[in-house]
Amino acid sequence: MAKKFAIIATKGSLDWAYPPFILSSTAAALGYDVQIFFTFYGLNLLKKKLDLKVTSLGNPGMPMPMPMPVLMQAMPGMQAMMTAMMKQKIKAKGVASIPELRDLTIEAGVKFIACQMTVDLFDFKHSDLLDGIDYGGAATFLEFAGQSDIAMYM
């Protein structure tokens, strides 16, 4: 009987996209049965066309090439600049992009569940999201999570 790993993905930014995909694909490679429940802003990670940005504002632990006061981070254009810098660093270090990592996660057999309530709340269309994902509510996910060996909220 395989161990079970349940993840709730609530964040839809570039920096917060890595943890659920890295942990779930690694767990699947180790033989775990894995499900990710994408809710609220986490639904952005299921879009066919990804346009993820970095969330530097309110994230004092983010390493920067130079100290960046919070006020500067709030200035127009800073998020786009920081996102470009992060994407450049990801590429230069040979880290998989989110689309690549997401595809690897799917290939590893991780089950993706889109929160139907959030899909309705934010007027997402099923055609905007990846093909082959499941849709369900909290009860759908909690049935699996309640039997899981590991459950994480991200």
N, C-alpha and C positions, 0 to 999 in steps of 0.2 A: 504494500500500500504506500503510494507516494505521499510525501509530506505536502502540505498545502500552504500557499503563501498568498495573502490577500493585501492589495494595495488600494488606497483611496487617493486618487490624483485630483487635487483641487486647484492647482496653480497652472496657468497657461503661458508662462513666460519662458524664454530661452534657457535661463539659468535653472529654473525649476522643472524643466522637461527632462533633464538628465537623470535625476535619481530614480523615478519610477521605471524608466526604460532600462537603465543599467542594472538595477537590482532585480527586476523581473526577468530579464533575459539571462542573467547569471544564474538565478534560481532555477529557471527552466532547463538550462544546460546541466545543472546538477541533479535533474530529475524531479524537481518540484512540480506540482500542479499549481499554476499561477493564474490569477485573475486580477485585472485592474479595473476599478470602477471610476470612470471619469465624470466628475460633477463640477458644476459651476464653471469657473474659468479653466479648469482642467479639460473641458470639452474642446478648447482650442487645439489641444494636442492631437485630436482626431480629425481635424480638417484635412481635406485632400490637398489644399493649397496652404502651406504653412507660412506665416509671416510673424515669427516670434521675435519679441524684443527682450532685452535685458532689463531687469528691475533693480537698478542701482539705488534709487531713492528709497530710503528707509532700510537699506542693507549695509550697515556700517562695516561688516566683515568682508565686503567685496574688495579683493586686492586691485589696486589701481597703480598705474605707472608713476603717478604722483598724487599727493594728498588732494582730495577733492571735497571741499566744504559742501554741506547739504544744499545750501542756497545755490551753488553753481550747478548741482545735479538737477535742480528744478528748472533751470533755464531752457528756453526753447532750443531744440536741436541736440541737446546733450544726450538724451536717451538714444537717438539714432547714432550719434557718434560712439557712444559706449557699446552699443550693439555691434556696430561695424568692427570696433576694436576687439570685442570678444570673439566674433566669428573669425577674424583674422588669426587670433591666438589659437583657437580651436583647430583651424586648418594647419597652421604652422607646427603645432605639436602633434599632428597626426591623429587627433581625436575624431571619432566618427561624428558626422553631423546628425542632427535629430532625425531627418528623414531616413538616413542610413540605419541609425540605431532603432528607429521604430520598425523598419522593415525586418531587421534581424530579430526583433522581439516577436513579431508576427510569425516569422519562419520558425522560431523556437516553440511555437504553440501556445503562447500566452493569450488568454481570452480577454478581449476588450469589451467592456460594457459601458455604453453611454447612458447616463442618467436621463430617462425619458422626461421627467419633470423639468429638468434644466434645459433640455432640448426645446420643450414647449415654452418655457419661461423666456428664453432668449431668441425665440423664433428661428432656431436652426432648422435647416432642411436636411432630411436624410441624404439627399444628393450632394450636400456640401461635405459630408463626412465620409470616412473610409468605407469601402464596400466590405461586407463580411463581418462587421462588428455586431454585437448584440445590443439591444435596448432593454432597459428594465429600471425598476425603482430600487429604493433602498432595501426592500424586503428580498428582492432577487439577489442582491449582493450579500446581504447579511446571512442568507442561508449558507453560502459558501464560506464567508468570513467566520461564522460561528463555529465551523468545523476546522478552521485553519490552525496550523502550528505557529504561524507568524502572521501578524496583521500590522500594517503601517499606514499612517496618515501623512500625506505629503501635499 
